């Protein structure tokens, strides 16, 4: 399984990329790939249509890039003086549990809880809001080199009303940028099944990027 790869030189021609990908499939098993750059041709059989990911460039004036409604929600959350906490590890376990319940209730698929629990702590960045000692909202990001990925998020009714996730994502972006992260992958979007989440992600001013299809790669 080759997710979001392989990494090719930017000036590499498509026939050479296809040839390199097929060489990786020369082993006694099935090879699946989802290249960043759309590829097609002999030996590449599309299985899943391309996804669209939201990529947030963390350089420049981030607040100026926010859409007006998103910026207004952020300002309202800032005025509330919400106390957000970072890297309180017991909150991560609760977040994993709440995400599993949310996933079953809404009928969407994601990585198994064991995947998150197996990740190295050094790669995780966790923010939570826990008024009165109970988890009200949380977000988890994965740091990998000069980039990071939005991994899990959950918010209860009180947190949604207070725009906690807006402030949480904003503070996370600033903190990650201070660490040297240049861009943040906010994940895929689905305008049919989760239009509100799509608007939330795009409200940051991030770009919508079309990935390649998921391919069965023949040697």
Kinemage of the C-alpha trace (Angstrom):
@kinemage 1
@onewidth
@group {chain A} dominant
@subgroup {mainchain}
@vectorlist {calphas} color= white
{ca unk a 1} P 0.000 0.000 0.000
{ca unk a 2} L 1.558 3.279 -1.150
{ca unk a 3} L -0.489 6.185 0.205
{ca unk a 4} L 0.170 9.699 -1.123
{ca unk a 5} L 3.238 8.482 -2.977
{ca unk a 6} L 5.768 7.618 -4.198
{ca unk a 7} L 7.611 10.949 -3.976
{ca unk a 8} L 8.850 11.845 -7.441
{ca unk a 9} L 11.046 14.746 -8.591
{ca unk a 10} L 8.735 17.602 -9.668
{ca unk a 11} L 10.077 17.581 -13.239
{ca unk a 12} L 9.752 13.809 -13.744
{ca unk a 13} L 7.666 12.906 -16.806
{ca unk a 14} L 4.498 10.832 -16.371
{ca unk a 15} L 5.794 7.819 -18.373
{ca unk a 16} L 8.836 7.664 -16.087
{ca unk a 17} L 6.639 7.938 -12.985
{ca unk a 18} L 4.433 5.122 -14.248
{ca unk a 19} L 7.478 2.956 -15.008
{ca unk a 20} L 8.952 3.579 -11.547
{ca unk a 21} L 5.664 2.752 -9.858
{ca unk a 22} L 5.335 -0.513 -11.784
{ca unk a 23} L 8.870 -1.503 -10.765
{ca unk a 24} L 7.779 -1.200 -7.136
{ca unk a 25} L 5.068 -3.784 -7.870
{ca unk a 26} L 7.584 -6.502 -8.773
{ca unk a 27} L 7.004 -8.641 -5.718
{ca unk a 28} L 4.691 -11.620 -4.980
{ca unk a 29} L 1.710 -9.644 -3.750
{ca unk a 30} L -0.796 -6.911 -4.581
{ca unk a 31} L 0.375 -3.292 -4.866
{ca unk a 32} L -2.073 -0.424 -4.367
{ca unk a 33} L -1.078 3.227 -4.730
{ca unk a 34} L -2.703 6.645 -4.387
{ca unk a 35} L -0.249 9.049 -6.027
{ca unk a 36} L -0.371 12.765 -5.266
{ca unk a 37} L -0.067 13.386 -9.010
{ca unk a 38} L -2.764 11.707 -11.170
{ca unk a 39} L -1.307 8.865 -13.230
{ca unk a 40} L -2.868 6.629 -15.861
{ca unk a 41} L -1.798 4.195 -18.547
{ca unk a 42} L -0.850 0.570 -19.111
{ca unk a 43} L -0.417 -1.372 -15.881
{ca unk a 44} L -2.389 1.089 -13.728
{ca unk a 45} L -5.976 0.071 -13.007
{ca unk a 46} L -8.107 2.704 -11.199
{ca unk a 47} L -10.120 1.286 -8.297
{ca unk a 48} L -11.307 4.363 -6.368
{ca unk a 49} L -12.031 7.784 -7.817
{ca unk a 50} L -9.698 10.635 -6.786
{ca unk a 51} L -10.116 12.331 -3.417
{ca unk a 52} L -9.764 16.029 -2.718
{ca unk a 53} L -7.613 17.091 0.231
{ca unk a 54} L -7.462 20.495 1.897
{ca unk a 55} L -3.879 21.747 2.223
{ca unk a 56} L -3.195 24.775 4.422
{ca unk a 57} L -0.018 26.690 3.626
{ca unk a 58} L 1.186 27.987 7.015
{ca unk a 59} L 3.444 30.690 5.613
{ca unk a 60} L 2.495 34.358 5.377
{ca unk a 61} L -0.300 36.174 7.215
{ca unk a 62} L -2.650 33.379 8.263
{ca unk a 63} L -5.335 35.609 9.748
{ca unk a 64} L -5.568 37.665 6.562
{ca unk a 65} L -6.163 34.441 4.589
{ca unk a 66} L -9.179 33.384 6.673
{ca unk a 67} L -12.619 33.653 5.146
{ca unk a 68} L -14.678 36.378 6.822
{ca unk a 69} L -17.160 34.069 8.561
{ca unk a 70} L -14.353 31.856 9.863
{ca unk a 71} L -12.455 34.917 11.093
{ca unk a 72} L -15.568 36.179 12.889
{ca unk a 73} L -16.078 32.830 14.608
{ca unk a 74} L -12.434 32.844 15.661
{ca unk a 75} L -12.709 36.345 17.116
{ca unk a 76} L -15.834 35.337 19.054
{ca unk a 77} L -14.063 32.272 20.478
{ca unk a 78} L -11.032 34.375 21.447
{ca unk a 79} L -13.266 36.816 23.334
{ca unk a 80} L -14.669 33.944 25.394
{ca unk a 81} L -11.219 33.331 26.883
{ca unk a 82} L -11.406 29.570 26.389
{ca unk a 83} L -8.711 27.634 28.226
{ca unk a 84} L -7.203 25.160 25.775
{ca unk a 85} L -4.638 22.626 26.881
{ca unk a 86} L -1.912 20.919 24.864
{ca unk a 87} L -0.572 17.364 25.101
{ca unk a 88} L -2.595 16.164 28.072
{ca unk a 89} L -2.264 12.511 27.130
{ca unk a 90} L -5.301 11.116 29.002
{ca unk a 91} L -7.399 13.348 26.732
{ca unk a 92} L -6.062 11.497 23.701
{ca unk a 93} L -7.496 8.213 24.955
{ca unk a 94} L -10.879 9.856 25.510
{ca unk a 95} L -10.685 11.450 22.051
{ca unk a 96} L -10.077 8.041 20.459
{ca unk a 97} L -13.121 6.652 22.273
{ca unk a 98} L -15.367 9.562 21.323
{ca unk a 99} L -14.209 9.392 17.696
{ca unk a 100} L -15.098 5.696 17.535
{ca unk a 101} L -18.595 6.408 18.870
{ca unk a 102} L -19.009 9.337 16.477
{ca unk a 103} L -17.860 7.229 13.532
{ca unk a 104} L -20.389 4.486 14.247
{ca unk a 105} L -23.196 7.003 14.774
{ca unk a 106} L -22.497 8.840 11.510
{ca unk a 107} L -21.656 5.746 9.461
{ca unk a 108} L -18.229 6.666 8.116
{ca unk a 109} L -15.015 4.665 8.107
{ca unk a 110} L -11.608 5.610 9.464
{ca unk a 111} L -8.453 4.023 10.799
{ca unk a 112} L -8.920 1.661 13.723
{ca unk a 113} L -8.380 3.069 17.245
{ca unk a 114} L -5.322 0.835 17.618
{ca unk a 115} L -3.577 2.805 14.866
{ca unk a 116} L -3.645 6.020 16.906
{ca unk a 117} L -2.602 4.250 20.093
{ca unk a 118} L 0.405 2.722 18.292
{ca unk a 119} L 1.759 6.051 17.023
{ca unk a 120} L 4.912 7.424 18.672
{ca unk a 121} L 4.165 10.132 21.204
{ca unk a 122} L 6.845 12.359 19.670
{ca unk a 123} L 4.775 12.624 16.468
{ca unk a 124} L 1.503 13.529 18.187
{ca unk a 125} L 0.184 17.007 18.946
{ca unk a 126} L -3.013 17.017 21.003
{ca unk a 127} L -5.205 19.941 22.070
{ca unk a 128} L -8.205 19.660 24.372
{ca unk a 129} L -10.812 21.794 26.090
{ca unk a 130} L -11.948 20.275 29.372
{ca unk a 131} L -14.154 22.613 31.421
{ca unk a 132} L -14.795 21.297 34.939
{ca unk a 133} L -12.405 18.432 34.265
{ca unk a 134} L -14.540 16.745 31.599
{ca unk a 135} L -13.533 16.543 27.958
{ca unk a 136} L -15.573 18.953 25.868
{ca unk a 137} L -13.521 18.955 22.662
{ca unk a 138} L -10.183 17.728 21.359
{ca unk a 139} L -8.022 17.594 18.244
{ca unk a 140} L -5.060 15.420 17.365
{ca unk a 141} L -2.439 16.168 14.693
{ca unk a 142} L 0.512 14.156 13.405
{ca unk a 143} L 3.814 15.965 12.862
{ca unk a 144} L 6.046 14.536 10.120
{ca unk a 145} L 9.018 16.625 9.105
{ca unk a 146} L 8.034 20.023 7.742
{ca unk a 147} L 4.378 19.018 7.430
{ca unk a 148} L 1.565 17.826 9.663
{ca unk a 149} L -1.781 16.074 9.284
{ca unk a 150} L -5.142 16.704 10.951
{ca unk a 151} L -5.869 13.240 12.372
{ca unk a 152} L -8.801 13.166 14.810
{ca unk a 153} L -11.285 15.653 16.215
{ca unk a 154} L -14.370 15.583 18.396
{ca unk a 155} L -16.554 18.240 20.039
{ca unk a 156} L -19.577 18.019 22.288
{ca unk a 157} L -22.637 20.282 21.931
{ca unk a 158} L -21.287 22.965 24.299
{ca unk a 159} L -17.987 23.132 22.428
{ca unk a 160} L -19.705 23.378 19.042
{ca unk a 161} L -21.837 26.265 20.271
{ca unk a 162} L -18.749 28.071 21.566
{ca unk a 163} L -16.726 27.555 18.347
{ca unk a 164} L -14.035 25.735 20.329
{ca unk a 165} L -12.729 23.829 17.299
{ca unk a 166} L -12.220 27.071 15.411
{ca unk a 167} L -9.941 28.424 18.138
{ca unk a 168} L -8.307 25.028 18.622
{ca unk a 169} L -7.403 24.631 14.949
{ca unk a 170} L -6.116 28.210 14.855
{ca unk a 171} L -3.870 27.754 17.890
{ca unk a 172} L -2.659 24.419 16.552
{ca unk a 173} L -1.709 25.989 13.216
{ca unk a 174} L 0.269 28.752 14.946
{ca unk a 175} L 2.006 26.274 17.239
{ca unk a 176} L 2.896 23.909 14.406
{ca unk a 177} L 4.242 26.786 12.337
{ca unk a 178} L 6.435 27.829 15.262
{ca unk a 179} L 7.866 24.286 15.231
{ca unk a 180} L 8.834 24.656 11.570
{ca unk a 181} L 5.794 23.030 9.914
{ca unk a 182} L 5.250 24.622 6.493
{ca unk a 183} L 1.900 23.083 5.536
{ca unk a 184} L -0.953 21.324 7.266
{ca unk a 185} L -3.033 18.631 5.570
{ca unk a 186} L -6.589 19.039 6.843
{ca unk a 187} L -7.689 15.788 5.234
{ca unk a 188} L -10.212 14.857 2.597
{ca unk a 189} L -13.577 16.521 2.039
{ca unk a 190} L -16.941 15.223 0.881
{ca unk a 191} L -19.434 17.874 -0.201
{ca unk a 192} L -22.311 15.375 -0.181
{ca unk a 193} L -21.834 13.574 3.145
{ca unk a 194} L -20.121 16.282 5.229
{ca unk a 195} L -20.658 19.743 3.717
{ca unk a 196} L -20.288 21.487 7.077
{ca unk a 197} L -16.872 19.937 7.701
{ca unk a 198} L -15.789 20.910 4.187
{ca unk a 199} L -16.788 24.535 4.810
{ca unk a 200} L -14.953 24.506 8.129
{ca unk a 201} L -11.721 23.313 6.541
{ca unk a 202} L -11.891 25.609 3.521
{ca unk a 203} L -12.731 28.557 5.770
{ca unk a 204} L -9.087 28.653 6.818
{ca unk a 205} L -8.200 29.845 3.316
{ca unk a 206} L -6.522 26.520 2.556
{ca unk a 207} L -6.326 25.133 -0.985
{ca unk a 208} L -8.348 22.208 -2.320
{ca unk a 209} L -5.998 19.734 -3.998
{ca unk a 210} L -7.102 16.832 -6.189
{ca unk a 211} L -5.142 13.612 -5.630
{ca unk a 212} L -4.693 10.781 -8.070
{ca unk a 213} L -7.063 7.803 -8.133
{ca unk a 214} L -6.342 4.736 -6.017
{ca unk a 215} L -4.673 2.305 -8.411
{ca unk a 216} L -4.026 -1.382 -8.673
{ca unk a 217} L -0.425 -1.425 -9.931
{ca unk a 218} L 0.660 -4.294 -12.178
{ca unk a 219} L 4.384 -5.163 -12.484
